[in-house]
Amino acid sequence: MTATDRSLIAAALAARRAGEFRLPELLADWDGRPIGEKVRLGNDFLREVRKGAFAGIRDTGRKTAGGHIYRKEG
C-alpha cells in the first residue's frame, strides 16, 4: 500500500460514520485502477486491518462479490 493510498483511506475512514463498508467505497478512483492493483491494495488493506493499523476498523470475516466487508466501530 502506497503512502498516498494509506492517506486517502485514512481520510475516508475518518469522515465515515460507524457501520459496514467495502474498500472500494473509500477510494473514488477504484473503478479506474487496474485489476492487479485492486487485488494488491485489497490484500494490503486486509492485512493492515487485521494488524490493527486502522484504529476502530475490523474485518467482519464476511465477503461478497464486491470484496471483504469491514466495520467501523462507533
C-alpha positions as CSV (number, residue, x, y, z in Angstrom):
1,M,0.0,0.0,0.0
2,T,1.5,3.3,-1.0
3,A,1.6,6.3,1.4
4,T,-0.8,8.1,-0.9
5,D,-3.3,5.2,-0.7
6,R,-2.9,5.0,3.0
7,S,-3.6,8.7,3.4
8,L,-6.7,8.6,1.1
9,I,-8.1,5.6,3.0
10,A,-7.4,7.1,6.4
11,A,-9.1,10.4,5.4
12,A,-12.1,8.5,4.1
13,L,-12.4,6.4,7.2
14,A,-12.2,9.5,9.4
15,A,-15.1,11.1,7.6
16,R,-17.2,7.9,7.6
17,R,-19.9,7.0,10.1
18,A,-19.8,3.8,12.0
19,G,-21.0,0.7,10.1
20,E,-20.1,-1.7,7.4
21,F,-18.3,-0.9,4.2
22,R,-16.1,-2.3,1.5
23,L,-12.7,-0.9,0.5
24,P,-13.9,0.4,-3.0
25,E,-16.3,2.7,-1.2
26,L,-13.3,4.6,0.3
27,L,-11.5,5.3,-3.0
28,A,-13.1,7.5,-5.6
29,D,-10.7,6.2,-8.3
30,W,-11.3,2.5,-7.6
31,D,-13.0,1.7,-10.9
32,G,-10.2,3.2,-12.9
33,R,-7.4,1.1,-11.2
34,P,-6.0,-2.0,-12.9
35,I,-7.3,-5.3,-11.5
36,G,-3.8,-6.3,-10.2
37,E,-3.6,-3.0,-8.3
38,K,-7.1,-3.6,-6.8
39,V,-6.1,-7.1,-5.7
40,R,-2.8,-5.9,-4.2
41,L,-4.4,-3.0,-2.4
42,G,-7.3,-5.2,-1.1
43,N,-4.8,-7.7,0.3
44,D,-2.7,-5.0,1.9
45,F,-5.7,-3.3,3.5
46,L,-7.0,-6.6,4.9
47,R,-3.6,-7.4,6.4
48,E,-3.3,-3.9,7.9
49,V,-6.8,-4.1,9.4
50,R,-6.1,-7.4,10.9
51,K,-2.8,-6.0,12.4
52,G,-4.8,-3.1,13.9
53,A,-3.2,-0.4,11.8
54,F,-6.5,1.4,11.3
55,A,-8.0,2.0,14.8
56,G,-11.6,1.2,15.1
57,I,-11.8,-0.8,11.9
58,R,-12.3,-4.6,11.9
59,D,-12.7,-7.4,9.4
60,T,-16.2,-8.9,9.7
61,G,-15.0,-12.2,8.2
62,R,-17.6,-11.9,5.5
63,K,-17.1,-11.4,1.8
64,T,-19.4,-10.6,-1.1
65,A,-18.8,-10.5,-4.8
66,G,-17.7,-6.9,-4.2
67,G,-15.0,-7.9,-1.7
68,H,-14.4,-8.1,2.1
69,I,-16.8,-6.4,4.4
70,Y,-15.3,-4.3,7.1
71,R,-16.8,-2.5,10.0
72,K,-16.0,0.9,11.5
73,E,-16.9,0.8,15.2
74,G,-18.7,3.8,16.7
